[in-house]
Amino acid sequence: MRPQYLYAIYRKELLDLLRDRRTVISMIVLPLLLIPLLMSVATRVIGSMQEKAEREAKTMSVGVKIATPSIRAALQKAELRLVDRDDLRSAVEKKAVVAAVEEIPVPEKGPEVRVYSDNSNPTSGAASDRIRTALNELKDAEVRDKLRDARVPESVLSPFTVARINVAPPKKMAGMIWGSMLGYLLLLLMFSGGMYPVIDMTAGEKERRTLESFLSTPAGRDEIVVGKMLAAMTSIFLTAVLTLTSLVATLRFNRGSSKSNEIRQMFQTIPLDAGTVALILATLAPLCVFAAAVMIAIAMFARSFKEGQSYLTPLMMMVIFPALLGGLQQLELTPVLCMIPIFNASQLIRAILLGDFSRNAFLITMAANLGYAVIALFIAKSRFENETVLFRS
């Protein structure tokens, strides 16, 4: 292959891609604008929902059917508005009250206190948490009083304590949360960002009737297909880089934007340092070759841009499923799973963010994806040299 022809074809394809509005939107605009917009909206919506649930839990009424004065006093002390109701379950279901408390006498035992709530409603869940907290405090206070009257030390209730200690550092916990979604997001945008450029340089050229004049140049068929492949790989890898860069920048700037301490902590401890980003990009590099080759091989069968879209849309569906499975926390990247394309990259990205990936898993995943990329590249090249596919009209 002659480098000057490869460079000329590569440069021509990139210029054509940058002139196409659909390509620019899918490859550049979406990664740079969609990620910050989604993250900002999600942060503010989650924070506002939590605040709204807490605020409404204090102002909305709680249905009660209580005979013991101390229980009623404890709920009133928790700043809950109490209203007497008969059918408490129905009142909660119909949203007449946010939650309900019912006292049921039990023979030869103390009363049973039932708390009704609708856990699908955040406000009802917040109210039930306040009710349970108030009731537990009342129960503990009454037990302490009885022990004091009987001159029994309170320590008899707790001969020992149990402390749950999470040895995972905050960075690893954040990696567990973000690892389940980052791989899926990167792979999805990477394939969708490369779809329009690939269609434009294959079916688009057929539709514009420019492929014939392209083939009449001194460049050989192998040089043309490799040049197009390099341009497609560049667009796909650029989409991944822009997506990752946009995500890192968004998380850095959104650290203090949420009023929720949990969300702020999650943003502050996400493990996206330079080394982690470099490993993620290295994981995606062979997959870019694989994606470009597969999409070119499929898009070559299309006669028009619209037909190319219909051919590549099922491929996007095939990417979504393994990318989602790769983010599951229960799965471990074994040598066998390292051989599954798309899934292995999503799982490896999750392991990288957790900081516990093995060198063997990394090398096997890279080798497997490089092997699939070489096979796909060979198939794409053979499709481009097939006259019945190349001039299908």
N, C-alpha and C positions, 0 to 999 in steps of 0.2 A: 504493500500500500504506500502511496505517495503522500507524505505529510502535508504538502502544499494544497493538494486537493481536499484532503480531510479537513484542513483548517478552513478552506473556502466554503465547503458544504456546511460545516458546523456554524460558521459565522452567518451564512445566509439563512439557516434555519432559526438561529436565535433572533436575528433581525425580524424575520417573519412572525415569530412568536410575540415579540414585543409590540408589533404593529396590530396584533389581534386583540380586541377589547375583551373578549371572553377569556382568553388565556391570561391576560394581565389580572383580571378580576379573580380568577380561580387560583393563580399562582402567587400573586403578591398582595392584592387588596384583602382577600379573605383572611389569610394568616395574620396580617398586621392589624386588621380592624376587628375581626370576629372574636379573637381570643380576648383582647382587652375589654371589649363590650360585654361578652358573656361573663367574664370573671367579675367585672364591676357590678353588673346587674345582679348576678347570683349573690355576691357579698352583701349588697344592700338589701336585697329581698329577704335573705335568710335572717339578717340582723333585725330588719323591721318586723318580720313575722314573730320572732322571739319576743321583741319588746311589746308588740300588740297582744300576744297571748298573755304575757305577764300583766299588762295593764287591764285587759278585759277580765282576767281572772279575779282582780280586786274589785271591779265595779259590777260585774254581773251577779245575779242572785244564785244562791245555793239552796236547793230544796232540802228540807229536814223533816224528820219524824222522830223526835228525841224526847225521852222522858227524864233522863238524868241531867240535872242542872249543870253539873261540872263540865259535861261534854259540850253543852250549848255555850257555856262561858268560854271554853277553850277555843271553839270555832270563832266566836265573836272577837276574842283577843287576837286571832290571826287575821283580822280585818276582812272577814268574809260577810257578805250580806245574806242573812238567813231568812227564808220564807217557808212557812209550813205548807206541806203538800201531802196528799194522800197516796196517789200512784206515782212514786218517785221514778221508777224505771221508765214509764211512759213520758214523764215530764222531761227527762234527759234526752230520750229519743226524739221528742218533738222540739227540742231546743228551747223549751219554756224556761229551763234553768240550765246553768252551765255544768253543774254536777249535783249530786245528792248524797245525803247521809241518813241512814236508817238504823235505828236501834231496835234490836229484836231480843226479847227476854229468852233466856235459856234456863230451864229448870236445873236447880242445884249447881249452877255455874253463873259466872258473870254474864252480862248482856253481850250479844254479838253485834258489832257495829259494821254495817255494810256501806261501802263507798261506791256509788254509781258514777260512771264517767263514760264519755265517748272518746276513746283513744285515737279515733281518726280525726278528731278536732283538737288542734294544738291548745286552744284556750281551755277546753275541758280537761285535757291532760295536765296543764299547768295548775288548774284549780284543784284537781284530785291530789296532786303532789303537795299543795299547801295544806289540804285537809289531812292527809296522812301524817305530815310532819307535826301538825297541831295535836292530833290524836296520840301519836307516839310520845310526844313530850308530856301530855297529860298522864298517859299510862305509866311512864317512868317516874313522874312526880308522885303518883299515888302509891306505887310500890315502895319508893323511898320513905314515904310517910309511914306506911305500915311496918316497915322494917325498923324505923326509928322508934315507933311505939312499942314494938316487941323487943327493943334493945338488941337488935341483931345488926351487925355491921353490913353496910351496903356492898362490901367486897364479896359477900357470899354469892351475889348474883353473877359475878364475873371472876371465877377462879383464875382464868387466864384470858388474854386478849389475842386476837388473830390480826396480823397486819399483812395486807397484800402489797407486795413490793414489785413493781414492774421494772425489770432490769434493762428493758429496751430504752435507749436514750430518746429524747424528743425528736431528734433528727430521723431516727429509724421509724418511729411511729408516724411521722409525717410522710416518710417514704412509703409506708404501707398504704396510706390513704391515697396519695397521689399516684403511686405506681399502678394502681388498679384502673386509672383512667388516662394517664399520660400516654402510654403505649398505644391504646386504642385511638386517641385523638390524633397522635402523630401519624399513624399508619393510614387512618381514614383521609386526613387532609393531604397526605403525601400522594396517595393514589388518585384522589379527586383532582388535585392540582396538576397532575401529569396527564389526566385524561384528555383535556381539550388540546394541549400541544400535540399529543400523539395523533389525535384524530385529524388535526389541521395539516400535519406533515404527511399524512397517508391518504385518507379518504378525501380530505380537503383539496389536495393537489389533483386528485382524480376529478373532483367536481369542477375545479377551475380550469381543467385541461392544461395544466402546466407540467404534469409528470412526464409527458412525452418529450417536451423540449429539454427537461432536466436530464433525461436519459441520453439525449443526443450530444451532451457535453463530453469532453475527453475523460471525465471521471468514470471509473469502472463501477459495476453494480455493487461490488463489495465495499468500495469506498463510499458510495452513496448511502448504503444501509448503515455502515458504521458511523458516518457523519450524522445521520439522522438519530441514531441511537445515542450518540454523545450529547446531542442537543436535548433529547428527551430525558436523559439521565440528569443533565444539568438542571432542567426545569423541575424535575421531581425532587432532587436533592436541595435545590434552592427553596422549594416550598417547605421541606422539613426544617431547614435551617431557620427560615423566617418564622415558622410556627414556634420552634423552640425558643428563639430569641424573643419573640413577642410574649411568650409565656413567662420567661424569666423576668423580663422588664415589667410586666403587669404585676407579678407577685411581689417584686421589689417595691413598686410604687403603691401597692394596695395594702401594705402591711398594717398601717394604722388607720385605714379608712373604715373598718368595721368597729362597731361598739361592743361586739361580742368578744369576750376574752378567749374563748375556744377557737374562734375563727382567726383572731389575730395571732394566736400561738401557732396555728396550723400554717399560716402564711410565713411566719418568721423562721420556722424550722425546716422548711422544705429543702431537701438536699440537692440543690441545683448549682453547685460550685463548678469551676472550670473543668476539673477532672471528670466529674460526673457527666457534664454536657459533652465532653470529648468522647467518652465511652459510648454515650447514646448515639452520637453522630457516626461513630465507627460501626455500631450495630446496624444502622440504617443504610450505610454506604452500599454493601452488596445487594441489599433489598431494592435499592434504586435501580441497579442494573437489571435485576430480575423483573421489576415492575415495568420498566421501559421496554424490555424485550417482549414480555408477554402481551402488553398492550399493543405494540406495533404489529406483532404476529396476528392478533385478532382484528385490529383495525384495517389491515391490508385487504381483508375480504369485503369491506364496505365500499359502495359506489359513491356515497355522498356523506356529508357531515352528519346529517340526521340519522342515517343508517349506522354510522360509526358509533353514535351515542347509544343507539339501541343494542349494539353488540357489546359495548363495554359496561353498560349499566349492570348486567348480571355479575360481571367481575367484581364490581363494587360490593354487591351483596355477599359475594364469596369472601371478601376481605373483612367485612364487618364481623361475621360470626367467629372466626378464629382469633381476631384481634380482641374481641370481648372476652372470649374464654381465656386468653392469655393473661388477663388481669385478675383472674380469680385467685384469692388468697390461699385456698386449700391445695392448689396444685404446686408441685415442685418440679423444677426443670431437670429431668433425668436425661441421660444420653438418648433414649428413644424419642422423648418429646422434643429434643433439640433438632430432630430431623424434620419436624413439621413446619413448612414455611408459613410465614405471617405469625402463627401462634408462637413460634420460638422467639421471634424478635420482640413480641409483646411481653412474653414472660421474662426475657432477658432484661428488658428495660425496667420492669418491675423489680427484678433482683438487683440491678445496678442502683436503683433508688434506695432499696433497702440496705445496700452495702454488704450483702452476703452472697454474691454470685461467685461461682467457682471458675477457676481458669479453664478447666476442661469444658465446662458448659459454654463458656464464651467462645473457645476455639472451635468446638463442634458446631455451634450455631453459625459462626462465621463461615466455616468450611462448607456446611450444608447449603447455606444461602448462596455462596459463591458457585458451588456446583450447579444449583438450580439456575443461577444466572447464566452460566456458560451454556447449559442445555437450551434455555429459552432464547439466548442469543443465536445459537445455531439454527433453531426453528425459525426465528424471525428472518434470518439471512436466507434460508431456503425458500421461505414464502416470497421474499422480495425477488428472488431469481426465477420464480415460477411465472411464466407468461400468462397463464390462464387466470391467475390471481392478480397479477400486476395490472393487466389491462382489462379487468372485469368491468364491463359497462353495459 
